């Protein structure tokens, strides 16, 4: 099976309706280009580090005009729309939730980001995602007509066990749409995306946010499509807009046949030797 993937690089702002308009325009462009699947970045609907301000503009999943709009966009354009993530109210916090919507406008699957970004970076940059978000507890793979898709979000990409679970579940494509900081992106984005593809013999498709946002943060960009051999098929660099890639799902089986590490994996234990005595 082959399909044409479109990946949207955004600079989401503070107003959800404006960000939805960006997705709608991208969907029309992607459809005209013959895409079957469109992926958007993490935090598609709003990027705002002010928790109170963010919570004031988001709804829960049942009462959510942005999700309703995304379902209409998928239906109007007749494509699979993968919202990399959006903030969805869950009690007094939010979930960082991905949605996969089919061409009829039906939600096929959703996934809540499992690993929350609680990190202190060099230069005084500090993030506490757990202050505003609840973490997910379940990995989700969804069968599309052209591929099995494993869902992850941003910081999840640093946890290879999640991606190995998708490899073991025969996912053809794995995703990690992101709002990666510029600092961490410059250091690790490409190597992590390529490593997750290589380790699992799967395609890796990850849309990203880019540039200087209204809330003051700077994101790295470089939305990518990586093939199962670890080759970068498309890279958005630091520009806004769409990139495309022809995804050949048959390459997955061929790659796993060449390097059968998923089959060759063995269980093991870790033994810690007693520390050497100081006298030695």
PyMOL commands that set and color helices and strands:
alter all, ss='L'
color gray80, all
select helices_A, chain A and resi 16-32+51-56+65-77+122-124+129-131+154-158+160-168+182-200+250-258+261-264
alter helices_A, ss='H'
color red, helices_A
select strands_A, chain A and resi 2-9+37-39+80-90+93-101+107-112+118-120+126-128+133-134+140-143+148-151+173-175+203-206+210-212+218-220+224-226+232-235+241-248
alter strands_A, ss='S'
color yellow, strands_A
deselect
rebuild
show_as cartoon
